[in-house]
Amino acid sequence: MDQRHISVKEAVEIALAYYRQFGNLLPNENLRLEETVADQQGNWSITLSASEPHPLGAIMGTKRNFKSFDIDSKTGEVLGMRVRVLESAA
């Protein structure tokens, strides 16, 4: 019997809810969806970003922090959250 897998929309909602559980421990301004990727087993990797003030002050503006969430497509469980570092353009 084929077991139901969560949709990408459900995976994004799960990632957002998980992120928000941490309240003031993570930057939470201008939270946005950046990437959705399904692996060969159908599990999801969802990347979110949020802005926070740049550590060098107002002159530098804000910076974005990226977090990726691995989500089990059968259970909806968040398997992990990690910092996503973007490669700079060469």
Secondary structure, DSSP 4 states (H G I P E B T S, - for coil): -PPP---HHHHHHHHHHHHHTTGGGS--EEEEEEEEEE-TTS-EEEEEEEEEE-TT-GGG-EEEEEEEEEE-TTT--EEEEEE-PPPPP-
